[in-house]
Amino acid sequence: MDIFGGVWEDHANRIASNWDASVRPSDLVLIPGDISWAMTLEEAEPDLAWIARRPGLKVLIRGNHDYWWASISKVRRALPNNVFALQNDSIVFGRFVVCGTRGWVLPGSPDYGEHDQKIYAREILRLRMSLESAARSASAVESDTGTAAVILAMIHYPPVIANQRESEFVRILEEHTVSHCVYGHLHGEGMKSGFNGTLGAVSYSLVSADYLGFRPKLLVDE
């Protein structure tokens, strides 16, 4: 990553140091894509093992540069037992239900073209599927425990940007009573278009590594 500028120098060790110092083994860590530059699942194994060595229970979604991400069944078979992958579904950790999808460039963005419409529509469908799974899981959590479930969503691409605060992603997240949504994808100058804040009842956080200074961001403290 250091080919993208000095800010990325020694980034892996900086992430590891900050992560290891602040995350407990029982904590939940969300990683919304662009995990490894590997081209195959086999090539990605050292990076996945590095993630597994960090404390916490890790949940991954696919980013646009995760070319190694094969079928979800193959990815899941390759993951260490404290790392989990999502695709069109959700996963439960206590009262937290995690869901998400890769997302895509938003209509109205300068780089959105006619060729993006099909992919955008597919990602909307995938988010709906994941959130419907999360809603079922949340209902089961609340029925079993009597405790309100908290739905957390991950989208690799920004579901909202600073100058365009409406999108189908935003509407769907609000519709399904998501508490927090984290996203990445933006780096360098692009981070200026990121939105951090609350729309409706959903809290949005840009969590690109360089944006956070290579430190984990605390979403819920408990």
For each residue, the residues with C-beta under 8 A, 3 or more apart:
1: 4 8 11
2: 5 6 8 9 10 11
3: 8
4: 1 7 8 187 188
5: 2 8 188
6: 2 9
7: 4 210
8: 1 2 3 4 5 11 210
9: 2 6
10: 2 13 14
11: 1 2 8 14 15 209 210 214
12: 15 16 50
13: 10 16 17
14: 10 11 17 18 214
15: 11 12 18 19 209 214
16: 12 13 19 20 50 54
17: 13 14 20 21
18: 14 15 21 22 214 215 216
19: 15 16 22 23 29 54 55 56 216
20: 16 17 23 54 55
21: 17 18
22: 18 19 215 216 218
23: 19 20 27 29 54 55 56 216
24: 27 55 56
25: 55 56
26: 56 57
27: 23 24 55 56 57
28: 56 57 59 93 96 98
29: 19 23 54 56 57 58 59 216
30: 59 98 152 154 182 207 219
31: 35 51 58 59 60 61 154
32: 61 63 100 154 155 156 182 183 184 207
33: 60 61 62 63 64 65 66 102 154 156 184 185
34: 63 64 65 66 156 184 185
35: 31 44 47 48 51 60 63 66
36: 43 44 47 48 66 68
37: 65
38: 41 43 44 47 67 68
39: 43 67 68
40: 43 44 68 70
41: 38 44 45 68 69 70 74 75 78
42: 45
43: 36 38 39 40 46 68
44: 35 36 38 40 41 47 48 68 78
45: 41 42 48 49 78
46: 43 49 50
47: 35 36 38 44 50 51
48: 35 36 44 45 51 52 78 79 80 83
49: 45 46 52 53 80
50: 12 16 46 47 53 54
51: 31 35 47 48 54 58 60 80 83
52: 48 49 58 79 80 82 83
53: 49 50
54: 16 19 20 23 29 50 51 58
55: 19 20 23 24 25 27
56: 19 23 24 25 26 27 28 29 82
57: 26 27 28 29 82 84 93
58: 29 31 51 52 54 82 83 84
59: 28 29 30 31 83 84 85 86 91 98 154
60: 31 33 35 51 79 83 84 85 86
61: 31 32 33 85 86 87 100 101 102 154 155 156
62: 33 66 69 85 87 102 156
63: 32 33 34 35 66 102 156 184 185
64: 33 34 102 156 157 185
65: 33 34 37
66: 33 34 35 36 62 63 69
67: 38 39
68: 36 38 39 40 41 43 44
69: 41 62 66 75
70: 40 41 74 75
71: 74 75
72: 75 76 85 87 88
73: 76 77
74: 41 70 71 77 78
75: 41 69 70 71 72 78 79 85
76: 72 73 79 84 85
77: 73 74
78: 41 44 45 48 74 75
79: 48 52 60 75 76 83 84 85
80: 48 49 51 52 83
81:
82: 52 56 57 58
83: 48 51 52 58 59 60 79 80
84: 57 58 59 60 76 79 91
85: 59 60 61 62 72 75 76 79
86: 59 60 61 89 90 91 98 99 100 101 130 154
87: 61 62 72 101 126
88: 72 101 126 129 130 133
89: 86 99 129 130 133
90: 86 97 98 99 130 131 133 134 137
91: 59 84 86 97 98 99 137
92: 96 97 98 137 140 141
93: 28 57 96 97 98
94:
95: 141 145 147 148 149 150
96: 28 92 93 149 150 151 152 220
97: 90 91 92 93 134 137 138 141 149 150 151 152
98: 28 30 59 86 90 91 92 93 134 151 152 153 154
99: 86 89 90 91 130 131 133 134 151 152 153 154
100: 32 61 86 127 130 153 154 155
101: 61 86 87 88 123 126 127 130 155 156
102: 33 61 62 63 64 123 126 155 156 157
103: 123 127 155 156 157 158 159 169 183
104: 116 119 120 123 157
105: 109 111 112 116 120 157
106: 109 112 120 157 158 159 160 161 164 167 169
107: 112 116 117 120 167
108: 112 164
109: 105 106 112 161 164
110:
111: 105
112: 105 106 107 108 109 116 120
113: 116
114: 117
115: 118 119
116: 104 105 107 112 113 119 120
117: 107 114 120 121
118: 115 121 122
119: 104 115 116 122 123
120: 104 105 106 107 112 116 117 123 124
121: 117 118 124 125
122: 118 119 125 126
123: 101 102 103 104 119 120 126 127 157
124: 120 121 127 128 168 169 172
125: 121 122 128 129
126: 87 88 101 102 122 123 129 130
127: 100 101 103 123 124 130 131 153 155 169 172 173
128: 124 125 131 132 172
129: 88 89 125 126 132 133
130: 86 88 89 90 99 100 101 126 127 133 134 153
131: 90 99 127 128 134 135 151 153 172 173 175 176 178
132: 128 129 135 136 176
133: 88 89 90 99 129 130 136 137
134: 90 97 98 99 130 131 137 138 151 153 176
135: 131 132 138 139 151 176
136: 132 133 139 140
137: 90 91 92 97 133 134 140 141 149
138: 97 134 135 141 142 149 151
139: 135 136 142 143 149
140: 92 136 137 143 144
141: 92 95 97 137 138 144 145 147 149
142: 138 139 145 146 147 148 149
143: 139 140
144: 140 141
145: 95 141 142
146: 142
147: 95 141 142
148: 95 142
149: 95 96 97 137 138 139 141 142
150: 95 96 97 179 180 220
151: 96 97 98 99 131 134 135 138 176 177 178 179
152: 30 96 97 98 99 178 179 180 181 182 219
153: 98 99 100 127 130 131 134 173 178 180 181 182
154: 30 31 32 33 59 61 86 98 99 100 181 182 183
155: 32 61 100 101 102 103 127 158 159 169 181 182 183
156: 32 33 34 61 62 63 64 101 102 103 183 184 185
157: 64 102 103 104 105 106 123 183 185
158: 103 106 155 161 183 185 186 193 194 195 206
159: 103 106 155 167 169 170 173 181 183 204
160: 106 164 165 166 167 169 170 195 199 204
161: 106 109 158 164 165 193 194 195
162: 165 192 193 194 195
163: 193
164: 106 108 109 160 161 167
165: 160 161 162 170 195 199
166: 160 170 171
167: 106 107 159 160 164 170 171
168: 124 171 172
169: 103 106 124 127 155 159 160 172 173
170: 159 160 165 166 167 173 174 199 200 202
171: 166 167 168 174 175
172: 124 127 128 131 168 169 175 176
173: 127 131 153 159 169 170 176 178 181 202
174: 170 171 177 178 199 200 201 202
175: 131 171 172
176: 131 132 134 135 151 172 173
177: 151 174 201
178: 131 151 152 153 173 174 181 201 202
179: 150 151 152 201 202 203 220
180: 150 152 153 202 203 204 205 219 220
181: 152 153 154 155 159 173 178 202 203 204 205
182: 30 32 152 153 154 155 204 205 206 207 217 219
183: 32 103 154 155 156 157 158 159 204 205 206 207
184: 32 33 34 63 156 206 207 208 209
185: 33 34 63 64 156 157 158 190 208
186: 158 190 191 193 194 206 208 211
187: 4 190 191 208 210 211
188: 4 5 191 210
189: 192
190: 185 186 187 193 194
191: 186 187 188 194 206 208 210 211
192: 162 189
193: 158 161 162 163 186 190
194: 158 161 162 186 190 191 206 208 211
195: 158 160 161 162 165 199 204 206
196: 204 205 206
197: 203 204
198: 201 202 203 204
199: 160 165 170 174 195 202 204
200: 170 174
201: 174 177 178 179 198
202: 170 173 174 178 179 180 181 198 199
203: 179 180 181 197 198 219
204: 159 160 180 181 182 183 195 196 197 198 199
205: 180 181 182 183 196 217 219
206: 158 182 183 184 186 191 194 195 196 211
207: 30 32 182 183 184 211 212 217
208: 184 185 186 187 191 194 211 212
209: 11 15 184 212 214
210: 7 8 11 187 188 191 213 214
211: 186 187 191 194 206 207 208
212: 207 208 209 215 216 217
213: 210
214: 11 14 15 18 209 210
215: 18 22 212
216: 18 19 22 23 29 212
217: 182 205 207 212
218: 22 221
219: 30 152 180 182 203 205
220: 96 150 179 180
221: 218
222:
